[in-house]
Amino acid sequence: MDSVSKLFSIMGIVFIVILILLLIFFILKIEQDQVIKDATKDFNERVRFEGYITRDMYENYMERISIKPLEIRFRHIKYKIDSSNREVLTIYTQREIIDEIYNNPNKIYKLEKHDEFIVQVKELQPSIFEGVMQILTKSLAKPHIIVSKGGVVHNESYR
């Protein structure tokens, strides 16, 4: 084997290793995103079906999704509903919700039936796979929303 053949063999091996690493990073990203989607769906459904958030519920959710840097937003929309329409009364932000959970002696944030509760999870930085793809494609990947779940509160179990 001459030196040119050896060089092409080494380049081929390096190329295959890079492809395998990219595939591994891609699979890891998909798995991480799925864990976040599942945890967010479970948390949102539990809040909407029970009508409250406890400190334990919140901390368990945060623990489940703490696998990479994220921005989490909660929104609670309180409506006035009459026979002809639905009017927004108040929109509570994540800060207000978390303050209530940690400062309320009962450690609970209450929602009412027909309110809307929304959770949005956004990546703060690209994954390793996205970073490598940025380099290869010379593009800029913006942090994206991994999951956005919301819906109407069905129960008020705390009463």
Buried (B, 14 or more C-beta within 10 A) or exposed (E): EEEEEEEEEEEEEEEEEEEEEBEEBBEBBEEBBEBBBEBBEBBBBBBBEBBBBBBEBBEBBEEBBEBBEBEBEBBBBBBEEEEEEEEEEEEBEBEBBBEBBEEEEEBBBBBBEEBBBBBBBBBEEBBBBBEBBEEEEEEEBEBEEBBEBBEEBBBBEBE
